[in-house]
Amino acid sequence: MQLTVGQLLEAVNGTLLYGNRESTFRYVCTDSRQAMTTELFIPLVGEVHDGHQYLKNAVANGAAGFLTQTEAVPENAGFAVLVEDTTKALGQLASYVRDQLDVTVIGITGSVGKTTTRQFVASVVSQLGKTLATSGNFNNHIGLPLTILKAEGDEKYLVLEMGMNHLGEISYLSRIAKPDIGIITMIGTSHIEYLGSRENILKAKMEITDGMNDKGILLLHGDNDLLSQASTEKQVYYFGETNARYPYRVVSEDGVFWMDEATYEIPITGIHNIQNASAAVLLGKLLGATPKEIQSGLSAFQSVGLRQKTETLGEIQVILDCYNASADSDKAALRVLGKTKGQRKIAVLGPIGELGEFQSSILQEVGEAVQENQIDKLVCVEEASHWIQIGAMDAGMNPEDIVFCPNREEFIQKTYNLWAAGDVVLFKASRAYRLEELYENLKQFLSDNKE
């Protein structure tokens, strides 16, 4: 939305170095390489890069003006505003803009499923009015403010994903976004290395209420052991499958589910995705959407990035789920693999990041899930994945059905004769391990070795 420099000064408590308080700008940019016409450039300062180095480039690319932490700046932009901290000012400006918007803000967090839930929610509420939603992984102290600052001003709904790996981070995001409705998908073990316990993870996720007003509503996954017992003064609605006390209980099959006497279908497999979608159904009902409108939203769902993306290599079906990993998402992916039709089910698994002292026990749980889902072959990639191997063998998997690759270079070498027509192959690991690159290596290998 369009703002004046005077409003900017008020929002960020800044000092006008030069320019006119009546000048205007529209939108915000943090990348000086982009072409700009009416944008405010904000040079962010990080551990490695300092955006102030690119002020001249931003001005040359058409920035209307910029924020700065130093008075030594180019003088050929429309205006320059001095602030104490440009990153802090980004959040302040986003908070100011959020207060100008006549929208219903929906905040979404959770250890697992928040991005998929965000996509379902955005698809459903867009049936009711203009919607702005987080894109990609813009869910941190930079991405969330930038999303808010994309607002045109006529939106009806704002759907914001909130991520964290330490206490206090979601509180900061919530105080900027001021959600009217909060959704928590799951409390698992993601980031447990930094938080120390699932109870602390719950505490961090419940910070989503910190920016809510007294009328704020919270939607919780009632089948999760910690969320079902969470203490809050907010009005709570539960979605879930196993406990009949919840008014919006889900009864499901793969891809189809029944909720409050209506039937819904989603274009993606997995019971965990039905649970994610059920949060969007519950929200839609609370906002007054009809079952037809909700179904239209669910049908419009599109998965993001490398989340349960399916491809084919000749007669081999591949499930790429490499964006991120946790114990819960690994187990969910293995359930999907186990239920997918194919001659053999093969799981290519790498480690899960940020587990700290819990790494061995959690990865062994993943290994147990491999056997529980009757996966035919297991390929473990990277040294830490030997705990997955151990868990699978302890659960009864034949060691001859496990291939251990302690480093990425051994992947093709040890698996070159593993693949066969009719196989269904899952690639799953934390993003840092870039398992999609191994998939590309496999694709090239199979292409080069066609008969």
N, C-alpha and C positions, 0 to 999 in steps of 0.2 A: 504494500500500500504506500501511497505517497505521503511523505513527511517533510516538514520544514526543518531547516537547520536549528531554528529555535526549539522545536520539539526534541531534536536530537540532543541539544545541550541540556535540556531538562531531564531527559531519560538517562543520560550517562554522567550527569554532573560534570560536564566538560567546560573547557575554556576555549573560546573562539580565537584562533591565532590570526585568521584573516577570512574574509568572505562576508556574505550578507545573511542575517538571521532569517530573512524571508525566502532565501533560495530553497529549492526543493530537491529531493532525491527519491528514488524508487528502487527498492530492493537493496541487497547487500551482497558484496562479493569478497572473498578472501584469497582468490587466485588472480594474481596480477597479469597472468598470461591471457586471460579471457578478454574478449572485446566488451567494452562497457560504454553505456551512453548516459544513463541516469542513475547508475549504481554508486553507493557509498562503498569505498574500499576500506577494509579493516585488516591491517597488517598484524597477524598473530605471531606471537613469540613463543617458540618451543625450545626443547633441549638442543636441537640441531640447527633449526632454521629460524631466522628473524625476518618477518615479512617487511620490516622497515627498509631492508636492502632493495626492495622492489617497488618503492613508492614512485619513483620516476617512471618505471615501466607501466604501473597502473594508470598514472596520469596520461602517459602517451597513448594508452589503450582506451582513453575516454572516460575515466572515472569522474563523476560529478564532484567528488571531494573525498576526504579520507579522515580517519582517526589516526592519532599518533601518540606515542609515549615520549617523544622528544621534540623539542622546538626547532631543531635543525632539519627543515623539511623543504621540499620543492614549493615554489610560490606561484606555479602556473596552473593550479587546479582551481575549481570554483570556490572551495572552502577547505579549511583544515581545522580540526578540533583536537585539542590536547586533552588526554585522559591519563589517569594513573596507570591503568592496566587495560590493554586493548581486548584481551580475552574476557575479562570481567565486564567490560563495557558491552561486548557482544551479548552477553546474558542479560545485562540491564536493558539494552535496547529491545531485545526479544520480549522481555517481561512487560515493557511499556506498550509494545505493539499488541501483545496478547490482551492487555486491558482495554485497548481500543476496539477489539473485535467483538461482535455480537455472535458468538459461536458457542456450541457445546464442545468442550474439549474432552477427549477420551484418551487417557494415558494407559499404556500397556507395558507390563514388565513380567518377569518370570525367569526361572532358570532354563526352561526349555519351551519352545513353541511360540515365543513372543512375536517373531517376525511373521510366521504363518498366521497366527491369530490376528495380527495387525492387518494383513492382507484380506482376510475374511471380513474383519470388521469394516475396513474401508470400503470393500465391495458392497456390503449390506447397507451401510449408512448413505452411500452415494445414491442409493435408490430413493432416498428421502430428501436430498438436497446437495448443493455443491460441497464437495469434500476436499480438503487438503490433508495429505498423509505423508508420514516419513517415507523417504525413498532409500533404497539400499541399506547401508548400515549406519545411517545418520542418527544414532541414538545416544550420543554422549554429550558432553558439555559444549562441544562445538556444533555437532550435527543437529541437535534439537533446536537450539536458537536459530540456526540457519533455516530450518524448516519453517518455523513460525514466521520468519522474516520474508518468506516467499508469498505470504498471504496477500490476496488482492483486496480484501476488505469486505467481500460479499459472500464469504463462505458461511455455511450453516454448521459444518462439522469440521473439527480438527483432530486427526488421529495421530498420536505421537507415541512412538516406541521409546522406552527408557531402559538403557543398559547400565551395568555397573560391574566393578570388581572389588570395591571397597565400601565400607560404611560411609554414609554421608553423601554419596554421589547422586543417588536417586532423590534424596531430600533436596539437593540443589536444583535438579531438573524439575521437580514437582513445584518448587516455589516460583520458578520461571513460568511453567506451563499452566499452573493453577487448574488441574483437571476437575471437571464436573463429575466424571465417572472414571474409576480406576479398575483395571482388570489385571489380576495376577494369575498366570497360567499354571505355575508349578513351582514347588520348592524342591530342588534337587541338590546336586553337589558341585555345580559349576562355580569356579573361583574359590573353592573351599580352602585352597592353599593360603589365600589372603584373609579369609574370614574365619577360618578355624573350626566351624561347626555349621550344621544345617540350621540350627537355631539362630545363629548370627546371619545366615543368608536370609531367613525369614524376616529378621529385624530390618535388614537392608531393603528388602523388597517392600515391606510395609511402609517404608518412608514415602511411598507414593501418595500417602494420605497427608503428608506435611503441608502441601500447598492447597489442599482442598478446603472449601468452605464448609459450614455446618450442615449444608444440605447435600454434601457429596455422597455418591453411591459407590459401593465396592462390589465387584463381581469376582468371586473366588472359585477355584476348582475344588469342589467339595470332596472329591475322592482322594485328594492329597492329604496325607496324615497331618502335616503341620498347618496347612491352610484351613482345614476343617475345624481346627481348634484355635485359630488365630483370634486374638482379642483386639477389638477396635470399637470405637464409638460411632463409626459410620454405619449407615444402613447397608446391610449385606444381602446379596442374592448369591445363591450357589448354583453352579452347573456341574453335572457329573453323572456317573452311571450306576454306582453300586449302592448308594444309600437312598432309600425310598423317602426319607424325610425331606429331601430337597424338592421344592415345588416344580423345578424344571428338569427333572430326571431324564437322562438320555438312555434310550434302548437302541442298540446299534448292530448293524452288520457292516461288512466292509464296503464303504462308499455310500451307504444308505442309513439313515437313522430317523427315529421317531421321537418327537419331543412335544409334550403338551398336546397330544392328539393330532399333530401335523407331521407329515412325512417330508424329509429333506434329502437331497442327494448332493454330493460334492465330487468334483472332477479330479480327485486325488485319493490314493489308497492309504489305508492305515487307520487303525482305531484311534491312534493319537491325534490324527488330523481331524477325525470326527469330534474329538473332545475340543480341539481348537475351534472348530467351526461352531460347536454348540455354544461357546461363549458369544460368538457373533449373533447367533439366533436369539439367545437370551437378551442381548443388548437391543437387537431389533425390536423384540416384543415390548421391552420397556419403553422404547421410543415411539411405539405405536405403529410399527410396520406390520403389514399383513403377511401371512404365510407366502403369498405369491411374490410380494416384493422381496422378502427374505430369500426365497429360492432364486429369484433373478440375481440377487447379489452373490449368493454362493456359486451359482453357475458361472459368474464372471471372474471368479478367483483365478489368479495366475501366480504360480510359484516364482520365487525370487532367486536368481543366481544358481548356485550349486546345491540347492535343497531338493532332494528327491527327484532329480532330473533324470529322465530315462532316455537312453540312446541305444542304438543297435550297431554292433560290429559284425557284419555278415549275418550269421545265424546265432549270434550271442547277444543277449539282452543285458544292458548295463544300467545300474542304478547309481548315479553320481550324487552322493550326499556328503560333499566335502567341505561345505562352508564352515561348519563347526561341529563339535562333538561334546557329549557329556555321557555319563552312565545312562541316563534316562533316554536320550536321543539315540544312543547306540542300540539299546534294547528295543526301542521302537522300530528302528531301521531293520533290525534282525527279524522282528516279527513280520514286517512287510516282506522281507526277502523269503522267509519261511513259507508265506502264503502265496507267493508269486508262482505261477505255473511255469515249469521248466524241467528239463531232464535232470540237471544238477543245480544245487544252490551253492555258490561260492562267495565267501565273505573275505574281502581284502580290507583288513583293519590296521590302523595305526594308533598311536597313543592318544590320550586325552590330556590336554594341557592344564596347568594351574591346579594340580591335585596335591602337590607337596607330599607330606608324609602319608597321605591317604592313597597314593598312586597304586601301590601293589594290590591293596584290597579291592579298590574300585575296578581296576582293570581285570582282576580275576573274576569279578561279578560279570563283566562283559563276556569273558571267556565261557562262563557257565551258561550265559544266554545263547551263545553259539550252539552249544549242544542241546539246550532246551528247545530250540527252534528247529532242530534236526537239519542243520546246515551240513552239506556233504563235504565241503572242503573249506579250510581256513588258511588264509595267507596273512601272516603277521609281518608288518613292515616297521622298521626302526627298532633299536635295542630295547626300549622300554616295553615294547609290545610282547616281550617274552612272558610278561605276567598274564596277558590274554591267553597265550598258549598254555600256560600252567593251569589257568582256570578251566579251560576247555578240556584238558586231559583229566583233571581232577573230577570233572563232571561226567567222564566216561567216553570222551571222544578218542577215536583211534589215532595215535601219534602219526601213523602213516598218512592220515588225511590232513595233516598240518604242515605247512611250509613256512619256515621262519627265515626272514630276510633281515638280518641285523642292521643292514644299511640299504639305501635306495638302489645302489649300483647292482645289488644282487637280485633285484626283483625279476628282470627279464631272464637272467641266467638260470634262476631256480624255477621259473614258472613257464618257460618257453613251450613245454610240451603238456601243460596242464589243461589248456582250454580246448573245448569241443563244442560242436554245434548243439544248440538246445540249452546251453548253460545260461543261468541268470547270475550276474556278478554284481555284488555291492562293493563300492569303494566308500569307506567311511573313516574319518579321523579329524582331529582338530585342524583348523585352517592353517596353522603354522607349518604343518607337515606337507601341505601342497600335494595331496594324493591325486588330485586331478591331473598333475603332471605325469604321474605313473600311468594313468589311463591313456594319456596322449602317447606315451612311450609304447604302451601295449597296442594301441591303434596302429601306430607306425610299424611295429614289429609284425603284426598280423597282415598288414597290407603288403609288406616287403616279402612275406613268406607264403603268399597265396600260391596254390598249385596251378 
